Amino acid sequence: MDLTDIVADIVAYIAAQEDRGTVASYIPELASVDPAGFGIAIVTADGAMVAGGDADAGFSIQSISKVFALTLALGKAGDQLWERVGREPSGNAFNSIVQLEQERGIPRNPFINAGAIVVSDVNLGGHQPRVAIGEMLRFLRYLTGDDSIAINEAVAASETATGFRNIALANYMRAFGNIHHPVELVLGTYFHQCAIEMNCRQLALAGRFLMLDGRHPDEGRVVSPSRARRINALMLTCGHYDASGDFAFRVGIPGKSGVGGGILAIVPGRASIAVWSPGLNENGNSRLGTLALERLAQRTGWSVFSPAGDSADQ
Ligand code: DON
């Protein structure tokens, strides 16, 4: 199996696709992104990087930031976090409010918006948003070894001006006592974290600790092995919202999507993968990013449901 050939095949396969999905428009600043873009970067356990397409193009990581925010929040709150947010797939859209009333302000999981807003509340920890955001940026720069990672302020401002659903979710959870800080501060943290910009290479590097059982390849342990496995489990079961089952069926590895069109996918022990294509499917996940990962899994045989050896379908 030559990964360089497989990546070249995927880039050509994606270039030939006519239906590129629909770019997110509810955050106005994202609406102007060109749907033609596609990038892929794969870091393997031996440290090799194979990339193709627009792997150096920056994009808004949006909900992929929830993986890193969860990692930080677990570091602060430990298992007590699970008293405030669940670990079950929601079966609902990423921005849905319907379950929150019946479940008394406890979001189903940390990857739907409501859950990620609770995670931001934990990460605020009595400080100003700039402290929590600074911590997130430092974490990503440490994971990647790349100090150029930054926030796109125009995207953050755009979502701050139009994020009425998230404002509603935060206020609703505050009414149940599950948001402890003023909602403006919590959402300031959340919107800025979502507006972090990265390219596929950087994102694949940032995911290495989830491939390596919690270890940074150069810097040592980031989280315990069991915590890394649990984050991967949540990515598999909840990382694509109400399409998480379909993603597990088609791709078979943990993945977290964002409405900027990125997906971070992890093959434990083998690879950390980032794909990006800004057109989304009806569930708000990258249409071609998912297709690319499906083809990659077929060609490599990578799956959390198969033995460790390569057993490609074709
Ligand atoms: O809160 C929002 O709606 C966005 N900042 C993030 C949503 C998102 O990325 C959903 N993922 N596919």
Residues whose N, C-alpha, C, O or C-beta is under 5 A from the ligand:
A	BS01	DON	Q62 S63 F94 N113 C194 S257 G258 V259 G284 N285
